Amino acid sequence: MHDPAEPADVPPEPTDTGDYEDAFEAVTRVIGWYRERILKETRATEPAPDFWYD
């Protein structure tokens, strides 16, 4: 019988968090890269035509 304290639709907690931590670090780095680029562009006096590619 199903225990109401543990809903059936909730996946179990991962036992190995190494992949999660690697993914979290990669996403954090990408977000940081975008934040730098956006900050650089917002502080520029003129828009850079090659903003995303230089």
GUBANU-743285 format. One record per residue: residue number from 1; x, y, z of N, C-alpha, C in turn. Coordinates in nm, 3 decimals. Example, Ala and Ser with C-alpha at 12.3 -4.5 7.8 and 13.67 -1.06 7.14 Angstrom:
BEGIN
+-----+---------+---------+---------+---------+---------+---------+---------+---------+---------+
|   k |     n_u |     n_v |     n_w |    ca_u |    ca_v |    ca_w |     c_u |     c_v |     c_w |
+-----+---------+---------+---------+---------+---------+---------+---------+---------+---------+
|   1 |   1.319 |  -0.569 |   0.780 |   1.230 |  -0.450 |   0.780 |   1.320 |  -0.330 |   0.780 |
|   2 |   1.285 |  -0.225 |   0.708 |   1.367 |  -0.106 |   0.714 |   1.290 |   0.003 |   0.787 |
+-----+---------+---------+---------+---------+---------+---------+---------+---------+---------+
//
This chain:
BEGIN
+-----+---------+---------+---------+---------+---------+---------+---------+---------+---------+
|   k |     n_u |     n_v |     n_w |    ca_u |    ca_v |    ca_w |     c_u |     c_v |     c_w |
+-----+---------+---------+---------+---------+---------+---------+---------+---------+---------+
|   1 |   0.083 |  -0.118 |   0.000 |   0.000 |   0.000 |   0.000 |   0.088 |   0.125 |   0.000 |
|   2 |   0.038 |   0.227 |  -0.058 |   0.110 |   0.353 |  -0.073 |   0.108 |   0.433 |   0.057 |
|   3 |   0.227 |   0.481 |   0.098 |   0.242 |   0.560 |   0.219 |   0.217 |   0.707 |   0.184 |
|   4 |   0.117 |   0.775 |   0.241 |   0.088 |   0.915 |   0.209 |   0.203 |   1.009 |   0.241 |
|   5 |   0.294 |   0.969 |   0.329 |   0.408 |   1.055 |   0.364 |   0.507 |   1.063 |   0.248 |
|   6 |   0.502 |   0.966 |   0.157 |   0.590 |   0.965 |   0.040 |   0.505 |   0.954 |  -0.085 |
|   7 |   0.472 |   1.068 |  -0.148 |   0.390 |   1.064 |  -0.269 |   0.455 |   0.980 |  -0.378 |
|   8 |   0.372 |   0.909 |  -0.453 |   0.421 |   0.819 |  -0.557 |   0.480 |   0.893 |  -0.676 |
|   9 |   0.439 |   1.018 |  -0.702 |   0.487 |   1.089 |  -0.820 |   0.617 |   1.165 |  -0.798 |
|  10 |   0.677 |   1.156 |  -0.681 |   0.803 |   1.225 |  -0.652 |   0.918 |   1.128 |  -0.679 |
|  11 |   1.013 |   1.167 |  -0.767 |   1.125 |   1.077 |  -0.793 |   1.216 |   1.064 |  -0.671 |
|  12 |   1.284 |   0.952 |  -0.658 |   1.373 |   0.934 |  -0.544 |   1.492 |   1.029 |  -0.552 |
|  13 |   1.550 |   1.060 |  -0.438 |   1.668 |   1.146 |  -0.433 |   1.785 |   1.074 |  -0.502 |
|  14 |   1.866 |   1.149 |  -0.579 |   1.981 |   1.085 |  -0.644 |   2.084 |   1.040 |  -0.541 |
|  15 |   2.146 |   0.927 |  -0.567 |   2.249 |   0.879 |  -0.475 |   2.386 |   0.935 |  -0.511 |
|  16 |   2.409 |   0.961 |  -0.640 |   2.536 |   1.018 |  -0.686 |   2.510 |   1.159 |  -0.736 |
|  17 |   2.561 |   1.258 |  -0.665 |   2.534 |   1.397 |  -0.702 |   2.646 |   1.457 |  -0.786 |
|  18 |   2.744 |   1.379 |  -0.826 |   2.855 |   1.430 |  -0.905 |   2.810 |   1.492 |  -1.036 |
|  19 |   2.721 |   1.425 |  -1.108 |   2.671 |   1.479 |  -1.234 |   2.592 |   1.607 |  -1.211 |
|  20 |   2.514 |   1.610 |  -1.106 |   2.436 |   1.730 |  -1.074 |   2.530 |   1.847 |  -1.047 |
|  21 |   2.633 |   1.824 |  -0.967 |   2.727 |   1.930 |  -0.933 |   2.802 |   1.980 |  -1.056 |
|  22 |   2.840 |   1.889 |  -1.145 |   2.906 |   1.929 |  -1.270 |   2.814 |   2.014 |  -1.356 |
|  23 |   2.690 |   1.972 |  -1.367 |   2.592 |   2.048 |  -1.447 |   2.567 |   2.184 |  -1.383 |
|  24 |   2.554 |   2.188 |  -1.252 |   2.531 |   2.314 |  -1.182 |   2.646 |   2.410 |  -1.206 |
|  25 |   2.769 |   2.361 |  -1.199 |   2.886 |   2.445 |  -1.224 |   2.888 |   2.497 |  -1.367 |
|  26 |   2.856 |   2.410 |  -1.463 |   2.855 |   2.452 |  -1.604 |   2.749 |   2.559 |  -1.628 |
|  27 |   2.631 |   2.540 |  -1.574 |   2.524 |   2.639 |  -1.591 |   2.563 |   2.771 |  -1.524 |
|  28 |   2.624 |   2.764 |  -1.408 |   2.669 |   2.885 |  -1.338 |   2.772 |   2.960 |  -1.421 |
|  29 |   2.863 |   2.889 |  -1.484 |   2.963 |   2.954 |  -1.569 |   2.899 |   3.021 |  -1.691 |
|  30 |   2.803 |   2.955 |  -1.751 |   2.735 |   3.012 |  -1.868 |   2.658 |   3.138 |  -1.827 |
|  31 |   2.590 |   3.133 |  -1.715 |   2.517 |   3.250 |  -1.667 |   2.614 |   3.364 |  -1.641 |
|  32 |   2.728 |   3.335 |  -1.581 |   2.829 |   3.437 |  -1.555 |   2.880 |   3.499 |  -1.684 |
|  33 |   2.903 |   3.415 |  -1.785 |   2.950 |   3.465 |  -1.914 |   2.848 |   3.561 |  -1.974 |
|  34 |   2.720 |   3.521 |  -1.973 |   2.616 |   3.609 |  -2.027 |   2.605 |   3.738 |  -1.947 |
|  35 |   2.615 |   3.729 |  -1.817 |   2.607 |   3.851 |  -1.734 |   2.719 |   3.947 |  -1.768 |
|  36 |   2.841 |   3.896 |  -1.786 |   2.953 |   3.981 |  -1.825 |   2.927 |   4.050 |  -1.958 |
|  37 |   2.880 |   3.973 |  -2.055 |   2.853 |   4.028 |  -2.189 |   2.744 |   4.135 |  -2.184 |
|  38 |   2.638 |   4.108 |  -2.110 |   2.529 |   4.203 |  -2.099 |   2.575 |   4.330 |  -2.028 |
|  39 |   2.651 |   4.315 |  -1.920 |   2.703 |   4.431 |  -1.848 |   2.794 |   4.514 |  -1.938 |
|  40 |   2.881 |   4.448 |  -2.012 |   2.972 |   4.517 |  -2.103 |   2.891 |   4.596 |  -2.208 |
|  41 |   2.787 |   4.535 |  -2.261 |   2.707 |   4.600 |  -2.364 |   2.625 |   4.715 |  -2.305 |
|  42 |   2.572 |   4.700 |  -2.187 |   2.491 |   4.807 |  -2.129 |   2.577 |   4.927 |  -2.090 |
|  43 |   2.705 |   4.905 |  -2.061 |   2.795 |   5.016 |  -2.026 |   2.858 |   5.081 |  -2.149 |
|  44 |   2.846 |   5.020 |  -2.264 |   2.907 |   5.074 |  -2.386 |   2.832 |   5.200 |  -2.430 |
|  45 |   2.906 |   5.293 |  -2.490 |   2.843 |   5.415 |  -2.539 |   2.769 |   5.391 |  -2.670 |
|  46 |   2.816 |   5.294 |  -2.747 |   2.750 |   5.257 |  -2.872 |   2.737 |   5.105 |  -2.875 |
|  47 |   2.629 |   5.055 |  -2.932 |   2.614 |   4.910 |  -2.940 |   2.722 |   4.847 |  -3.028 |
|  48 |   2.772 |   4.736 |  -2.985 |   2.873 |   4.663 |  -3.062 |   2.802 |   4.575 |  -3.165 |
|  49 |   2.838 |   4.589 |  -3.293 |   2.771 |   4.505 |  -3.394 |   2.803 |   4.356 |  -3.377 |
|  50 |   2.916 |   4.325 |  -3.320 |   2.955 |   4.184 |  -3.300 |   2.946 |   4.146 |  -3.152 |
|  51 |   2.846 |   4.200 |  -3.085 |   2.830 |   4.184 |  -2.941 |   2.846 |   4.041 |  -2.892 |
|  52 |   2.780 |   3.946 |  -2.954 |   2.783 |   3.809 |  -2.906 |   2.900 |   3.728 |  -2.959 |
|  53 |   2.974 |   3.783 |  -3.051 |   3.076 |   3.700 |  -3.118 |   3.219 |   3.745 |  -3.099 |
|  54 |   3.246 |   3.855 |  -3.029 |   3.387 |   3.895 |  -3.019 |   3.458 |   3.832 |  -2.903 |
+-----+---------+---------+---------+---------+---------+---------+---------+---------+---------+
//
